[in-house]
Amino acid sequence: MARWLACVAALVFMIVVVGGVTRLTESGLSITEWKPISGTIPPLTHEAWQAEFDAYKRIPEYQEINRGMSLSEFKQIFFWEYIHRLLGRIIGLAFALPMLWFWWKRAIPKGYGPRLTALLALGGFQGAIGWWMVSSGLVERTDVSHIRLAVHLLTAFTILGGLTWTGLDLAALARNPQARPARLTGFAAFALTVLFLQLLLGAFTAGLNAGFAFSSWPKMGEEWFPAATPMLDPWLRNLVDNPIVVQFVHRWFAWITGAVLIVLGLRCRKAGMSAAMANLTMLVVVQIALGIATLLTGVNIMVATAHQAVGALLVISATAAAFTLGRRTG
């Protein structure tokens, strides 16, 4: 069962990466309907492709940004959104069918049924969240709501963390039938919360295209913070809706997040798990470097996608570190 959850986690990691490419190529609005069953089959004839393209032509993104796009260009953006949705369906089957098999065989350990059911329900709900996000860009906007994008991405990271923790618990149980589930320590909960906030800021940065606001580092243009930045009222709205403020907070809160995660690693090393320290430190350094590179390259697709991918790896690594700390101190 632990290996099964590791495979599902790998698929979730993959869909996070594909989701990043989908966003960066502005492909997310290319499919304008949500068809959970029939949508599995892509257009197979010229007429079917033309019908999909005609539906896309009716939304603001085409009319205001992509007017004049050819059918072949439409197929390119359709590809990424289709692959993203197809992966979502595959993940659902990869989780649900083996879970039903384990349940049928009475192989699910006591106490793990509700946890697995909750993960399955959250995965199903994620599909609805994805459509809720897409629908926000089909009527009046030329892109999706950055708030809904953040909910969608953070739900994926939550599922990834839940799969990682549960898989580690099951692996420990396989090694020792008397093993009890790891507990979440206070500092580990704090560290994961800080990481969650940084990922939230990253989602806002992506959804607002805030990475394009300033392509310089460490200063934003010639200033540490642009004095002429228009501010919203009330002030707290700037942390959510102001691209310049969001980019500023995201780029500097990263250092706080990195420091907290390294302290988490240090506590794991003190508990005898040096690997957790090494993994977290390496990923923090790589992630900060990729964040800076994303800015300096003007949000290059390859660099920005790697930035999102390493963010997912940080979720896995931080969850594993928190698990290790909880098991060693529990």
C-alpha positions in Angstrom: 0.0 0.0 0.0 2.9 2.4 0.7 4.3 1.7 -2.7 0.9 2.3 -4.3 0.6 5.7 -2.5 4.1 6.6 -3.7 3.1 5.9 -7.3 0.0 8.1 -6.9 2.1 10.9 -5.3 4.4 10.6 -8.4 1.4 11.1 -10.6 0.3 14.2 -8.5 3.8 15.6 -8.9 3.5 15.1 -12.6 0.2 16.9 -12.8 1.6 19.8 -10.8 4.4 20.1 -13.4 2.0 19.8 -16.3 -0.3 22.3 -14.6 2.6 24.8 -14.5 3.2 24.4 -18.2 -0.5 24.8 -18.9 -0.5 28.0 -17.0 2.7 29.4 -18.5 1.6 28.6 -22.1 -1.8 30.2 -21.3 -3.5 26.9 -22.4 -5.9 26.6 -19.4 -9.0 28.1 -21.1 -8.7 26.2 -24.4 -11.3 23.6 -23.3 -14.4 25.5 -22.4 -16.6 22.7 -21.1 -16.2 20.2 -18.2 -17.1 16.7 -19.4 -15.7 14.2 -16.8 -16.5 11.1 -18.9 -16.9 12.1 -22.5 -14.0 14.6 -22.2 -11.6 11.7 -21.9 -11.7 11.3 -25.7 -10.0 14.2 -27.6 -11.3 15.6 -30.9 -10.7 12.9 -33.6 -12.0 14.6 -36.7 -11.6 18.0 -38.4 -15.2 18.8 -37.6 -14.7 17.9 -33.9 -11.6 20.1 -33.8 -13.4 23.0 -35.4 -16.3 22.7 -32.9 -13.8 23.0 -30.0 -12.1 25.9 -31.7 -15.4 27.6 -32.3 -16.3 27.3 -28.6 -12.9 28.8 -27.7 -13.6 31.7 -30.1 -16.6 32.7 -28.0 -14.6 33.5 -24.8 -12.9 36.8 -24.0 -9.4 35.3 -24.1 -9.7 34.6 -27.9 -11.6 37.8 -28.7 -9.3 40.2 -26.8 -5.9 38.4 -27.0 -5.8 35.5 -29.5 -8.0 36.8 -32.2 -6.7 35.4 -35.5 -5.2 32.3 -34.0 -5.0 29.4 -36.4 -6.5 26.0 -35.8 -3.0 24.5 -35.6 -2.0 27.1 -32.9 -5.2 26.2 -31.0 -4.3 22.5 -31.1 -1.0 23.4 -29.3 -2.7 25.0 -26.3 -5.5 22.4 -26.3 -2.8 19.7 -25.9 -1.6 20.9 -22.6 -5.0 21.5 -21.0 -6.1 18.1 -22.3 -3.1 16.3 -20.9 -3.6 18.1 -17.6 -7.3 16.9 -17.4 -6.4 13.4 -18.6 -3.8 13.1 -15.8 -6.4 14.1 -13.3 -8.7 11.3 -14.5 -5.7 8.8 -14.4 -4.9 9.9 -10.8 -8.5 9.3 -9.8 -8.5 5.8 -11.2 -5.0 5.1 -9.9 -6.2 5.9 -6.4 -9.8 4.6 -6.4 -9.4 1.2 -8.0 -6.5 -0.1 -5.9 -8.2 1.3 -2.8 -11.4 -0.6 -3.6 -9.2 -3.7 -4.1 -7.5 -3.3 -0.8 -10.8 -2.7 0.9 -12.3 -5.8 -0.8 -9.3 -7.9 0.5 -9.6 -6.3 4.0 -6.0 -5.2 3.6 -6.5 -1.7 4.8 -5.0 -1.4 8.4 -7.4 -0.3 11.2 -7.7 3.5 11.3 -6.4 4.1 7.8 -9.8 3.7 6.0 -11.1 7.2 6.9 -7.8 8.8 6.0 -7.7 7.2 2.6 -11.3 8.0 2.0 -10.6 11.6 2.8 -7.8 11.7 0.4 -10.0 10.2 -2.3 -12.8 12.7 -1.6 -10.3 15.6 -1.7 -9.0 14.3 -5.0 -12.5 14.2 -6.5 -13.2 17.7 -5.1 -10.0 18.9 -6.8 -11.6 18.2 -10.2 -14.5 20.4 -9.3 -12.1 23.1 -8.0 -10.3 22.9 -11.4 -13.5 23.6 -13.3 -14.5 26.3 -10.8 -11.1 27.9 -11.6 -11.4 27.6 -15.4 -15.0 28.9 -15.4 -13.8 32.2 -13.9 -12.1 32.9 -17.2 -14.8 32.1 -19.6 -17.2 35.0 -19.3 -15.8 38.4 -18.4 -12.1 37.8 -17.8 -9.3 36.9 -20.2 -7.6 34.7 -17.6 -8.6 32.7 -14.5 -9.0 34.1 -11.1 -5.7 34.1 -9.3 -7.5 33.3 -6.0 -9.1 30.2 -7.6 -5.8 29.3 -9.1 -4.2 29.4 -5.6 -7.0 27.2 -4.2 -6.5 24.7 -7.0 -2.7 24.6 -6.6 -2.7 24.4 -2.8 -5.2 21.6 -2.9 -2.9 19.7 -5.1 0.0 20.3 -2.7 -2.2 19.3 0.3 -3.1 16.0 -1.5 0.6 15.5 -2.2 1.5 16.0 1.4 -1.3 13.7 2.6 -0.2 11.0 0.3 3.4 11.3 1.5 2.6 11.3 5.2 0.1 8.4 4.9 2.5 6.4 2.7 5.3 6.8 5.3 3.0 5.8 8.1 2.0 2.6 6.1 5.7 1.9 5.4 6.5 2.1 9.1 3.6 -0.2 9.9 4.9 -2.7 7.3 8.3 -2.7 9.1 6.8 -2.9 12.5 3.1 -4.1 13.0 3.2 -2.3 16.4 4.1 1.1 14.9 1.7 3.9 15.7 1.0 6.8 13.3 3.5 9.6 13.5 2.3 12.8 15.3 2.7 16.3 14.0 5.0 18.3 16.3 4.4 21.9 17.1 7.5 23.2 15.2 6.8 20.9 12.2 3.2 22.3 12.0 4.7 25.8 12.1 7.2 25.0 9.4 4.6 23.5 7.1 2.3 26.5 7.7 5.1 28.9 6.7 5.8 26.8 3.5 2.0 26.9 2.8 2.0 30.7 3.0 5.0 30.9 0.6 3.3 28.6 -1.8 0.1 30.7 -1.5 2.2 33.8 -2.4 3.7 31.9 -5.3 0.3 31.0 -6.6 -0.8 34.6 -6.4 2.4 35.7 -8.2 1.6 33.2 -11.0 -2.1 34.0 -11.2 -1.4 37.8 -11.3 1.5 37.4 -13.7 3.4 39.3 -11.1 6.7 37.8 -12.1 6.6 40.1 -15.1 6.3 43.2 -13.0 10.0 43.5 -12.4 12.7 41.2 -13.9 15.6 42.4 -11.7 17.0 41.1 -8.5 17.6 41.9 -5.6 16.1 45.3 -6.3 12.9 45.9 -8.2 14.2 48.2 -10.9 16.3 50.9 -9.2 14.5 50.6 -5.8 14.1 47.9 -3.1 10.4 48.6 -3.3 9.0 50.9 -6.0 7.8 54.1 -4.3 5.4 54.9 -7.0 3.5 51.6 -6.7 -0.3 52.3 -6.8 -1.8 50.9 -3.5 -5.2 49.4 -3.0 -7.6 50.1 -0.2 -8.0 48.4 2.3 -4.2 47.9 2.6 -4.5 44.1 3.1 -5.9 43.7 -0.4 -2.4 44.5 -1.7 -1.1 41.2 -0.3 -3.6 39.4 -2.6 -4.5 41.6 -5.5 -1.5 44.0 -6.1 1.1 42.3 -8.4 4.0 44.5 -7.3 3.3 44.0 -3.6 2.7 40.2 -4.1 6.0 39.8 -6.0 7.9 41.8 -3.3 6.5 39.8 -0.4 7.0 36.5 -2.3 10.6 37.2 -3.1 11.6 38.1 0.5 9.3 35.8 2.4 11.2 33.0 0.6 14.2 33.6 2.8 12.1 33.3 6.0 10.6 30.1 4.6 14.0 28.7 3.7 15.4 29.4 7.1 12.5 27.8 8.9 12.8 24.7 6.7 16.5 24.4 7.3 15.8 24.6 11.1 13.3 21.8 10.6 16.1 19.9 8.9 18.5 20.6 11.8 16.0 19.2 14.2 15.7 16.1 12.1 19.5 15.7 12.1 19.6 16.2 15.9 17.1 13.3 16.0 19.5 11.2 14.0 18.1 11.7 10.4 20.8 13.6 8.5 19.3 12.8 5.2 16.2 15.0 5.9 18.6 17.9 6.6 20.5 17.4 3.4 17.4 17.1 1.3 15.7 20.2 2.7 18.8 22.3 2.4 19.5 21.3 -1.2 15.9 21.9 -2.2 15.7 25.3 -0.5 18.9 26.5 -2.2 17.8 25.2 -5.6 14.3 26.7 -5.2 15.5 30.1 -4.2 18.0 30.1 -7.1 15.2 29.1 -9.5 13.0 31.8 -8.2 15.6 34.4 -8.9 16.3 32.9 -12.3 12.6 33.0 -13.1 12.7 36.8 -12.5 15.9 37.4 -14.4 14.9 35.4 -17.4 11.6 37.2 -17.7 9.6 34.1 -16.6 11.2 31.7 -19.0 8.9 28.7 -19.3 11.5 26.0 -18.6 12.8 27.9 -15.5 9.4 28.8 -14.2 8.2 25.2 -14.6 11.3 23.9 -12.8 10.5 26.4 -10.0 7.0 24.9 -9.6 8.3 21.4 -9.8 10.9 22.0 -7.0 8.1 23.6 -5.0 6.3 20.3 -5.1 9.4 18.4 -4.2 9.8 20.8 -1.2 6.3 19.8 -0.1 7.3 16.1 -0.2 10.6 16.7 1.6 9.2 19.0 4.3 6.3 16.5 4.9 8.8 13.7 5.2 10.9 15.7 7.6 7.9 16.6 9.7 7.0 12.9 9.7 10.5 11.9 10.7 10.5 14.4 13.5 7.1 13.3 14.7 8.1 9.6 14.8 11.4 10.2 16.5 10.0 12.4 19.2 6.6 10.6 19.5 
